[in-house]
Structures are given as C-alpha cells and as structure tokens.
Amino acid sequence: MYNQRVWLNGKNAPSTGALVAYHGKSPYGKGTTEFLELSDCHSSVRLHRAKNDSRKMFIQKLKLLVRTINKFIKHLESLK
C-alpha cells in the first residue's frame, strides 16, 4: 500500500489545496486501485488507473503529466 498526502498551501493560508497519491485496496469491489488526485478549495481532479489500463500505461500517463507540468514551470520561470 502507498498513501501520500501533501498540502499545497501553508498552514496559515486561507485556501486549501492537496495532492494525494494512492495505491491500495479499493473500497469498491475486489482488487486494488491506483490514482493521483489534485484538489483545491473548489474542485478535484483524479487520474486513476482504469480497468482496461495496464500499470505500464498508467505510469506512461503519469510521466506525461510530469513532463507537461515541468514544461509549464519552465515557461512561467522564463517570464519576466
């Protein structure tokens, strides 16, 4: 089992934000579930491993997400 939860804002921030990475038993039926969830005070987005995805396919999606975020960070850092 893997369960990591990270608060994205400081303790004194007026808004909430969290990142959850989970791999473990699913409360819905048999087997395990794997997902990455990003939330703020208004909404959440969850990328989960679908039943027809292999673990390799899910990892490829996560890597694509990381590459895209890194490119966006570089773009924002390049602005003056």
Secondary structure, 3 states (H helix, E strand, C coil): CEEEEEECCCCCCCCCEEEEEEEEECCCCCCEEEEEEEEECCCEEEEECCCCCCHHHHHHHHHHHHHHHHHHHHHHHHCC
